[in-house]
Amino acid sequence: MDLCTYHSHCNFCDGKASAEDFVKAAIEAGFHSYGISSHSPLPFETRWSLSKGNVEAYLTEIKRLQEKYAGQIELYVGMEIDYLNDDWGPAVEYFQRMPLDYRIGSVHLVTEEQTGEIMDMDGKFEDFRENLRLIFHDDLKYLVEAYFKASSRMVELGGFDFVAHLDKISMNGSLMDSTLTEQEWYNRLLWDYMSLIAKKGIMVEVNTKAYTKKGMMFPNVKYFKWLKELNIPVMVNSDAHLPQLVNDNRALAFEWLREVGIKSTMRLHQGAWVEVPIDNK
């Protein structure tokens, strides 16, 4: 198993410990490289994203850690950048000018086009259910379509290295409708989205964060075969918010990738993305 992950958080956003605590945990676990990727600033304040005023402090702290732990681990600074619209997402100049080692494209917030209201489709199910009623008129299909439309637009615009948890909408969506991922319309939307990612040559993460509590990976394990069929480059990330979870469930993800015939994953090495055979890990 390749001991690296490039999707993780710290207390600059909604992580539960300092960046240094995560780095120490990665070194102790034997990681050769590790990336910290705080949630990007948004055009409004949230409890879970990096404040615009703290960006410089975030970059300065990761640079300090890179220097302190040089020779022990390759440490990278990234950012999980939320796409809201064409004026706010990974491709905009504000994020492109940041001195980041890599950028993650992500969608957590979905806009209802007629009213312009924004819904957070992540987080607690109780909030999801109430916001679905208030903002998307209790129409789950409408929300899912808006999610994949925004995600596809993010991919079209580019400006990032890999897609985070590409079907995260299914987490709370499946609690509203347990048959969601069995629906033909849902699978068509997801296939079209993954086909666009493949066409653009963008990497995708297998995100293991929710497996322990919810029994889910993103993409859903049943879609690993589509990653293989579409020849999409993949990596396995823990999306850790606690230091002790930097390697959580990653071995299981590698096992399931092997089962569908995926033979390699991606890692950062000396600042460049390289393909590494799974069998050599």
NORVEN-V828507 format. One line per field, one symbol per residue. phi: phi as a letter, one per 20 degrees, with the letter a starting at -180 (. if undefined). burial: + if it has 24 or more other C-alpha atoms within 12 Angstrom, else -. A space follows every 10 residues. Layout:
phi = ???
burial = ???
This chain:
phi = .febbccbcb ffcdfdbfgf fffgfffffn febbcdcgff gcfbfceddf fgfdgfffff fffffgffdg ndaedcdcbe dfedafebrg efggefefed facdebcddd eeffdmfdde eenffgfgff ffffddlmdf fgffffffff fffgfgfmnb ebeekfdggf ffgfffbfeg feffffffff ffffffgffe mefceeddge ffedmcdcfg gfegffgffe lefccdcelf dcgfdfdfmf fffffffgfe nfdbcdbecl ncfcecfffe e
burial = ++++++++++ +++++--+++ +++++++-+- ++++++++++ ++-----+++ ++--+--++- +++-++---- --++++++++ +++++--+++ ++--+--+-+ ++++++++++ ++-----+++ ++-----++- ++--++---+ ++++++++++ ++++++++++ ++++++++++ ++++-+---+ +----++-++ +-++++++-+ -+++++++++ +----+++++ +-++-+++-+ ++++++++++ ++++++++++ ++++-+++-- -+++++++-- -------+-- -
